[in-house]
Amino acid sequence: MAAFFVTIWLKMDGVDIKLAPGKYVVAVSGGVDSIVLLDLLAKSSQNSVELVVAHFNHGIRRGSEKDEKLVAAAAKKYGLTIEVGHGHLGRDASEEKARQARYGFLESVKKHWGAKAIITAHHQDDLIETAMINILRGTGRRGLSAIADNPLIIRPLLNVPKKDVTAYGRRNNLDWHEDPTNLDTKYLRNYLRVKVIPKMTAIQKSKFLNNLGKIAKTNKELDQLIATISHSLIDNREIDRAKFINLPPEIADEVLAGWLRYNKITQYDKKTIERISIALKTAKPGTKVEAVGGRTILIGLKSAHLAGR
């Protein structure tokens, strides 16, 4: 199948977007990143590529209705279909809960339209930000891979610095909304976004990203070895306790983390892994162990079962 190819220039950075003919869901929040992405795609798209705008209103903060109206206006401007989802998460909702709700909605839109993939506006600074957060949270080697590869999620701006994305938006007089909560530096992600990453030089960012790339390559090789080991003691939501107990601690932690990820649990830290690992090795049958996000692990004599979704 022939591919649709377009090269877009953001200042001195080239963004190559290759899309096979078909439908694609574009995630648009109303912020500068996604509005710029939508503008680039809409201006460059051909008849063989159909874009569906998807906006999710989390129902977390005031002003979200304005974001929804702005995205609807942008979709209308480009003559695109828009799908809007509504959540009622409340102001105390965690970042992970909001992310799960958002991606659940995006997946439902993708399925409804029979789209090939979801396109998001993650950029270079997001990549660095996520890696830094993972380091501070102690998520281990995998956290240094930052944003995981997923063939069903396309991120055309991943090599573009935030400042270039914003500059493009200003040059093209695009309308977007800034989320005021993004400036609240009492949250780690915002602190890194506002206080740390903007002060990094281009050379520092380049070295950081280059090292992330090397780590990601090493991780793939290690993952193959871990997968072979995991295959012998994991069956979907079940994990063999006897075999798990005999694993070296570092390998056991990797296997456990992989088991959690397989079961859609991604927001964990080193302490969580250590706590669950100890329970799998020492807890009496019948013990219930809290995992993450309300999920529970039921400890049996020979195996443990992850309950929930």
N, C-alpha and C positions, 0 to 999 in steps of 0.2 A: 504494500500500500504506500503510495507516495506521501511524503510528509510535507506539511506546510512549514515554510521556513521564513523567518523574518529577523532582521537585525535591527535593534533599537539602540540609539546612542544616548547615554546619560552622561553628559559632560565628556570625560575621557574614558569612560567605562562602557564596553560593549555588552549588551545583553542579548544572547542568542536564544530565541524561543522556537523550539521545534515541536509542532503539534500535528499528529496524524489527523486526517479528516474525521469529524464527529462532534459530539457535544461535550462541553466542559463546564463545570461549576466554578465560578469565581467568587471566592469568599471576600466580601466587602464589609468592613466595619464602619466606615465613614471617616477613618483617620487618614492621614496623608499617605501612608504606605499603600493601603489597599485602593485608595482613589487614584493614585499614580499608576498602580498596576492595571486597574480597569481602563484607564485612559490609553495606556500603551497597547493593551490587547484589543480594545475596541477600534482604535485607529489603524491597527495593523491586520486585523482579522479579514479573512476571505470567506467566500460563500461556502467553502468546504468545512469551515469551522464555525460552530454555533456556541455562543456563550450564554450561560444562564447566571444571573447575579443572585447570590444568596447572602442574606443578612440575618443575623440572629440577635434579637433583643433579649439580653439576659435578665432584664428586670431587676438589676442590681442597684443602679444609681439614677439620680435625677438627670434629666437631659437626654436619656436614651431615646426618647420619642423623636427628638430633633435629629439624632443620628439616623434613625429609620427614615425620616422624611428626606434627609439629604441624600441617602443612598437611593431611595426611590426616584428622586429627581435626576440623579446621575444615570440610572438605568434608562429612564425615559429619554434623556438627552442623547444617549447612544442607540436608542431603539431596541433595547434588550429586555428580555423577560426577567422578572424579579420574583424570587421566592423569599418570604419573610417568616421567620420563626420567632416564637415568644416563649421565654422562660420566666419563671416566677421564683428565682433563686433567693432573693432577699439580699440586703446589704452585707450580711455576714457570711455570704457564700465564699468558699475557698477558691483559689485560683484553679485548682485541679477540678473541682466540681463544675466550675464555669467552663473549663476547657472540654470536659467530657460532654456537657450539654451541647456546647457549640458544635463539636465534631460529630456528635450523634445527629444533630440537625443537618449538617452538611452531607453526611452519608445518606440520610433519607432523601435529600434533594437529588443527590447523584443517582440513587437507585430509581427514584420516580422518573427522572428524565432519561435514564439509560446512558448517563454520561460516562466517558472514559476515565476521567480523573477530576480531582479538585485542585484548583490553582490558588495558592496563597501568596501573601506579600511579605513573607519573611525575608529579611535582608541581612547583610554582613554583620551589622551590629547586634542583631538578634542572635546570630550564631555565637558570637563572642560572649554575649550576655548570658546565654543559656549554659555555656561551658563553665563560666565563672561561678554561676550559681551552683552547678553540680559539684564543682570542686569544694566549695564552701559547705555544701550539704553532705559531703562525703559519700557520693554515690559510686565511687570507684572508677576503674578504667573506662567503663561504659559511658559514664557521665561525660567523659572528655570527648566522646564522639558527638556531643552536643545534640544536634538535630538529626534523628535517625533517617536513613534512606527509606523511602516508601514510593514504589513505582506508581501508586495511585494518588500521590500528592505531588504536584509540580510546584517548584519554588524558583521562578525565573530571576528573582532579584537577590538571590542568596550571595552573590559576589559583589553586590553594590553597596557602598557605604550609605548610612542613613542620610548624611549631609547631601549626597548627590540625589537621593530620592526626593528630599525636601526641596532642593534647588530646582529640580525638574518641575515639581508642582507649582512653584512660584513663577517660573518662567512661562508656564503655560496657563497661568491664572486659574488654576483649579480650585474648587471649593471643597474644604474638608473641615472636620471638627476635631479639636484637640480634647482629649479626655483629661479634665483637670486633676483627676486622681493619679495620673501618671507622674505628676510632679511631687507627690508626697513621698519624700525620701526616707520616711520611717520604715518603708518596705524595701527589702533588699534589692529586688529587681529594679525598682525605681531609683534607688541610690546608685546602682551600677550604671543605669541608663543616663542619669543626669549628672552625676559627679565623677564617675571613673572613666567610662568608655570615651566620652568626648575629648578627654585629655590625652588619649593614646595617639601617638604619631602614626603615620601611614606605615612606617617601617615596623613599629611595634606590633601593629595589627597584622601585618604580613607575616612576621615571624610566629606570632601566636597561631594564626590560621594554618601556617605551614606545619607546625608541630601537631596541631589537631589532626591534620591530614595523615601524618605519619602514624599517629596513635590509632586512627580509624582503620588504617591498613593492617596494623598489628592485631587490632581487635577482631577483624574478620577471620584471621588465621586462628586465633585463640577460640573464637566462637565455634569453629568447626570441631575443635577438640572437645570443648565443653558439651556440644550438642551430642556427640557420640556417647559421652558418659551419661548425659541426662536421659538419653533414649532408654537406657537400661533400668532406670528407677522412677521414671515419671510416666504417668498415663493420664493425660488431661488434668483433672483436678486432684488426682491421687499421687502421692509421693511415697516411695518405699522407705520406711524408717530405718530398717536394718542396713540397707545399702548406703543410705545417707549418712548414718553414724560412722561408717568406716571410711568416709572420704576425708582427705586432708582439709583442714579448716578453710583455706583459701578457695579450694575447688568446691567445697560444700556451699560456701557463700555465693559463688557464681551460679551453681546449679539452682539454688533457692531463688536467686534474683531472676533467673530465666523462667522458672516456674511461675513466679508472680507476674512477670510480663506476659507470658503466654495466656494467663487468665485475666488480662486487661488491668493489671495493677502496675502502674508505672511510677507513681509518686512515692518513692520510699527512700530512706536514707540508710546509712551504715548501721545506726543503732537499731533500726527496725529489722534489718537482716540478722543482726546478731541476736536480737531478742527472739525472733522466730526460730532461728537455728538452734538455740539453746533448748527451746520448747520441744522441737522435733527430736532432739537427742535425749532429753531427760524427763519430759512431762509424762504423767501417768495416763493410761487410756481413759477416755472420757473427758479429758481436759479440753476446754475451749480457749483458743488463743486469738486475740484481736489482731487482724492483719492491718489493712489500710482502707480507708473509705467505707468503714462499716462492714467490711468482709470479715468472716470468721473462719479459722482453721480448726477442724475437729480432729483431735488426736486419738488415733486408734492403737491397737496393740502392734500391728504390723505395718500400718500405713497411716497417713494423715490425709484428710479431705478438706479442700477449700470450698466452703459454702458460699452462697450468694449468686450473683448474676451468672 
